[in-house]
Amino acid sequence: MSKNNSKYEERGYFLIKIPSNTDSRGTLAFTEWKHLPFSVERIFWIYDVAEGKTRGGHAHSKCAEIVFAVHGSFDMFVDNGKEQEVFHIDTPDTGIYIGPNVWCELRNFAPGTVCVALASMPYDSTGYINSKDEFNKIHSK
């Protein structure tokens, strides 16, 4: 895990770089649990996103995720209730950590993009904050 993310760690989001090795055969990127800020309880992937469509559009009350573009690219819009930022994710060895109570939207998918997400918890529909108004109310307290 990259150690130069301190300003983002306190914000609830940051870029995370996993190890990779390149030789004449190509590049192999990998992770071991020691490289990650949480134990992985769920893995899912996103692909075939139509032009102009977005994914995400929610926050999690407890779950954290790391999202990688294993092929292609996308923009990740994040909002922690105080600050908003957009990250362009376009290399397979760099993902973005999204902590609990951080709103995220995946936008501007390049054609053929495949994203893989690692989640700290199993799927639980009750742990989602799906309304931006509800999210803003939580952060205005």
Buried (B, 14 or more C-beta within 10 A) or exposed (E): BEEEBEEBEEBBBBBBBBEBEEEEEEEEBEBEEEEBBBEBEBEEEBEEBEEEEBBBBBBBEEBBBBBBBBEBBBBBBBBBBEEEEEBEBEBBBBBBBBBBBBBBBBBBBBEEBBBBBBBBBEEEEEBBBEEBEEBEEBBEE
